[in-house]
């Protein structure tokens, strides 16, 4: 105790610049062994240098180091490490070069320092090769650095060259973690199974790796076999369940963990549970865990507080989120972003924007969240205004703006902003390409889509699944079914979206048989169909008249796949039955619907009634459509045509007068073409196009030439 008080007193004097440490020269001359007092002082100062370095207080570390009259190799290494931990690699190297003597810890500290820098791997390797002495930590540092840099071949080579006795567990853990982060599970398992000595880090890493790569059952099997689980192991398994939406299993495991002796709850575990509660909408459980954290004395620091705010925002309980926000003493930008995101989620743009304007510091996520919010509500001009004010724009913010235009049907603007993004040398991400490909598909601009596909190839994203699915949809909607199918077949592991895009593409382009065959393949490959899949299949059956198959697919939705048909599925079935002449069955199907049919259902019956001259059903369908859509001209046009064909001249005139009296006009036909990346829109009877005179002259010339062709069919009336 006396020695400790003496050390503290000396340190206080030193901090006040009153006295400098010095070893007794007389004692040094008698013996190389330091005195008890000086030895304790050096140890104390060394610990203070390290402590201040860990918390980012490098200036204090410098002050202590510079005032030490006597330093040992640990002092120099501690100062070097303090610099390296805080990103001051040049200062760290200066200390390293000035060291009067070095030991293996000094070399390891400098190597680790370089590993922390962005491009320091080669410098670290240079030092590693120069190091006169190496130990397991030296190798583990290098292997970790190689793994972080994605240079797994170098990591493996070094691992194989090191003494086998040093591999386990630290170096093996480093190599195994590197493979797991690269998604190379087989390689990670090879390293893991080859380990003669494993520790809790080895087990926890493999559990975490299995979970992140989707092998939850394997993870649980390994988890149950671990003899000595710590809180990291429990948290890894919990996080795996929550991330893969196995929420029930996750909550059961959390309760099991709480009953285990010696497992102390930490904030990281609570954060995982809060995330699970929020994503699974378990409000009651979320409240209970929040109460547990409060009762057990957890300090709601920034990290933990942010996770609770996010949870309440997902519950749409903004009052609770705001209450916690107001009492949190330390807030960071994530705290503000979490609450802003909550307001965006509840479509309260006014409160979100108010909070955005008052936050002391904004990051790219803050700006992007607001841009997304305004874009999703149709305020694209405001989104553009914010985007232009954004100090630093990244690929995510560009994508948010492009997606905003897409969600509001402003497809041309979406493509224009994508072109600007390319011109500013910002590399698009997969979501950017998916958005702009969807815009191009909606405009059916094949040439534009092909150009975007070229950019996909240039950026090396042609094998990204979301981009491949968007390309399938683009080519299918543009009528290029062969190209769509070629892209589909290039998908290594098609998911439900991939199959849906291709099935619907076949159906939309009249390839009903191919769509049905692909649906069969989808089921055989274990992909579960969803509502969109069945829309495509039923539509395909309609195009090729597969009535019995359509009936079977429709029944299987409930019986085999537990999917409740929605109005669009009923509309497809009514269309299928109606086209095949089963109009009474179609009407009975509408009558059996568990909800009110929308106009599309009645429209399908109306179209079939016109084709099969069923005036009785056409009148019912027309009446229902007029009730749902009073300004829709279609029922009037269809009825008047039927009356005229069936000899009801007076009824036909009544319908025409009713249509004129209500001021209902048929929507004009619309078409568009893309010329030099610009979309030109044409409406029937519209003369507002800037080149309308030239277009009219050209059409006149074409009509004249066509008239000269033998058996020509175009007349001036047709034009």
Secondary structure, 3 states (H helix, E strand, C coil): CHHHHHHHHHHHHHHCCCCCCCCCHHHHHHCCCCCHHHHHHHHHHHHHHHHHHHCCCHHHHHHHHHHCCCCCHHHHHHHHHHHHHCCCHHHHHHHHHHCCCCCHHHHHHHHHHHHHCCCCHHHHHHHHHHCCCCCHHHHHHHHHHHHHCCCHHHHHHHHHHCCHHHHHHHHHHHHHHHHHHCCCHHHHHHHHHCCCCCCHHHHHHHHHHHHHCCCHHHHHHHHHHCCCCCHHHHHHHHHHHHHCCCHHHHHHHHHHHHHCCCCCCCHHHHHHHHHHHHHCCCHHHHHHHHHHHHHCCCCCCHHHHHHHHHHHHHCCCHHHHHHHHHHCCCCCHHHHHHHHHHHHHCCCHHHHHHHHHHCCCCCHHHHHHHHHHHHHCCCHHHHHHHHHHCCCCCHHHHHHHHHHHHHCCCHHHHHHHHHHHHHCCCCCCHHHHHHHHHHHHHHCCHHHHHHHHHHHHHCCCCCCHHHHHHHHHHHHHCCCHHHHHHHHHHCCCCCHHHHHHHHHHHHHCCCHHHHHHHHHHHHHCCCCCCHHHHHHHHHHHHHHCCHHHHHHHHHHHHHCCCCCCCHHHHHHHHHHHHHCCCHHHHHHHHHCCCCCCCHHHHHHHHHHHHHCCCHHHHHHHHHHHHHHCCCCCHHHHHHHHHHHHCCCHHHHHHHHHHHHHCCCCCCCCEEEEEECCEEEEEECCCCCCCCHHHHHHHHHHHHHHHHHCCCCCCCCCCC
